[in-house]
């Protein structure tokens, strides 16, 4: 039996349906609000607005819970491969052994990119950011790989192409930016190992694949595979609602992820640590972060959704500690990061305001420790988030209640004003 919430305005009363999710989340359905009342709602930043009904990811910021298709992210990070996690998000269930093998074969078969695409790379200015290049290249894939006639086959092949080719494109962009020979994917290597080999192998120094580094990257990608209706995911859904190709929708997601308040946060963390190291102003930086009148923000601390410790951060911290200890890395930025973490975890201000280190704080440290250059951090994030974007796009395409996304606004400009001829102005 449907429950309702009463909306009273003057002497009129309206009944708004109450929707309850499988985890007890409640939402007031206002989809007919304007039609029935003439009103719209205003929610700047959409902090209190649900844009869709989804069965992909459950996130509880108050309790620090993150689950993909019901499975806790902690279990996936500990036991699953990235390919299993991608299959789970996109198809709604874990694959059996045969399905996983077939999926792996498809990823291998589609891992190469058209050689003509190298001309694009070679004509981007050398100063171009890898995220801008990646967004453009993903959109360009549509020109090289036209649509198939069978819709189901089209979706499956396009999904596999993206999962496999984006990894290759990212590694290519890094190699070309350094003027090095491009390394092609190897059929004998798994998804994460293949990417690391394409990034770091060279004819004069073969890359030695270390299982702890592979695991660090695998866990990073799993933890970032989806995160409910964040900025980039919402961009994918919004652009996808216009029924554009999957390539175009993913390209929009990459562009949104580029922002320093979203996917670029881990890069911003390292840049902040660099600034602290150069200026030796740790205490001043912390005090500025605590000053309400100062617009400065301490990157890598706090989260828009999580009001307790980010569950992904706990896992990433363990990975960071293991990688740093194993390789005995001596890096002043990593020392500063540890000191900053210790200060924040003991400071009453940070504790009272739920400003715990988030996943971006530790992931930047891990990526730096395994040799990923800072300007590639967000690209690595994009590869991890790709399965989530695809799953969200696919779910919206299959939604029988699909609508073109078209938010409203409250106009605050001038009332009707007559045009004044230029001679009279």
BELRAWO-V591058 format. One record per backbone hydrogen bond with DSSP energy under -0.5 kcal/mol. NH is the residue of the N-H (numbers start at 1). CO is the residue of the C=O. Records with the same first field share a line. If there is no record, write none. Layout:
BEGIN
NH = CO  CO
END
This chain:
BEGIN
3 = 18
5 = 16
7 = 14
8 = 6
9 = 7  12
12 = 9
14 = 7
16 = 5  14
17 = 15
18 = 3
19 = 17  27
21 = 25
24 = 21
27 = 19
29 = 17  27
30 = 28
33 = 30
36 = 32
37 = 33
38 = 33  34
39 = 33
46 = 43
47 = 44
49 = 46
51 = 49
54 = 52
58 = 67
60 = 65
61 = 59
64 = 60
65 = 60
67 = 58
68 = 71
69 = 56  67
71 = 68
73 = 66
75 = 72
76 = 72
77 = 73
78 = 74
79 = 75
80 = 76
85 = 81
86 = 82
87 = 83
88 = 84
89 = 85
90 = 86
91 = 87
92 = 88
100 = 96
101 = 97
102 = 98
103 = 99
104 = 100
105 = 101
106 = 102
107 = 103
108 = 104
109 = 105
110 = 106
111 = 108
117 = 114
118 = 115
119 = 116
120 = 117
121 = 117
122 = 118
123 = 119  120
124 = 120  121
128 = 125
132 = 129
133 = 129
134 = 130
135 = 131
136 = 132
137 = 133
138 = 134
139 = 135
140 = 136
141 = 137  138
142 = 139
143 = 140
144 = 140
145 = 141
151 = 149
154 = 150
155 = 151
156 = 152
157 = 153
158 = 154
159 = 155
160 = 156
161 = 157
162 = 158
163 = 159
164 = 160
165 = 161
166 = 162
168 = 164
169 = 165
170 = 166
171 = 167
172 = 168
173 = 169
174 = 170
175 = 171
176 = 172
177 = 173
178 = 174  175
179 = 176
180 = 175
184 = 182
189 = 186
194 = 190
195 = 191
196 = 192
197 = 193
198 = 194
199 = 195
200 = 196
201 = 197
202 = 205
205 = 202
209 = 207
210 = 208
214 = 210
215 = 211
216 = 212
217 = 213
218 = 214
219 = 215
220 = 216
221 = 217
222 = 218
223 = 219
224 = 220
225 = 222
227 = 228
230 = 228
234 = 230
235 = 231
236 = 232
237 = 233
238 = 234
239 = 235
240 = 236
241 = 237
242 = 239
243 = 240
244 = 239
249 = 245
250 = 246
251 = 247
252 = 248
253 = 249
254 = 250
255 = 251
256 = 252
257 = 253
258 = 254
259 = 256
262 = 259
264 = 257  259
265 = 262
266 = 263
268 = 264
269 = 265
270 = 266
271 = 267
272 = 268
273 = 269
274 = 270
275 = 271
276 = 272
277 = 273
278 = 274
279 = 275
280 = 276
281 = 276
285 = 281
286 = 282
287 = 283
288 = 284
289 = 285
290 = 286
291 = 287  288
292 = 290
294 = 291
295 = 293
299 = 297
301 = 298
302 = 356
303 = 306
307 = 61
308 = 61
313 = 310
314 = 310
315 = 311
316 = 312
317 = 313
318 = 314
319 = 315
320 = 316
321 = 317
322 = 318
323 = 319
324 = 320
325 = 321
326 = 322
327 = 323
328 = 324
329 = 324
331 = 329
334 = 331
335 = 331
336 = 332
337 = 333
338 = 334
339 = 335
340 = 336
341 = 337
342 = 338
343 = 339
344 = 340
345 = 341
346 = 342  343
347 = 343
351 = 347
352 = 348
353 = 349
354 = 351
355 = 350
356 = 354
358 = 300
361 = 358
362 = 358
363 = 359
364 = 360
365 = 361
366 = 362
367 = 363
368 = 364
369 = 365
370 = 366
371 = 368
372 = 367
376 = 373
377 = 374
380 = 376
381 = 377
382 = 378
383 = 379
384 = 380
385 = 381
386 = 382
388 = 225
389 = 385
390 = 386
391 = 387
392 = 388
393 = 389
394 = 390
395 = 391
396 = 392
397 = 393
398 = 394
399 = 395  396
402 = 399
411 = 409
421 = 419
424 = 421
425 = 422
END
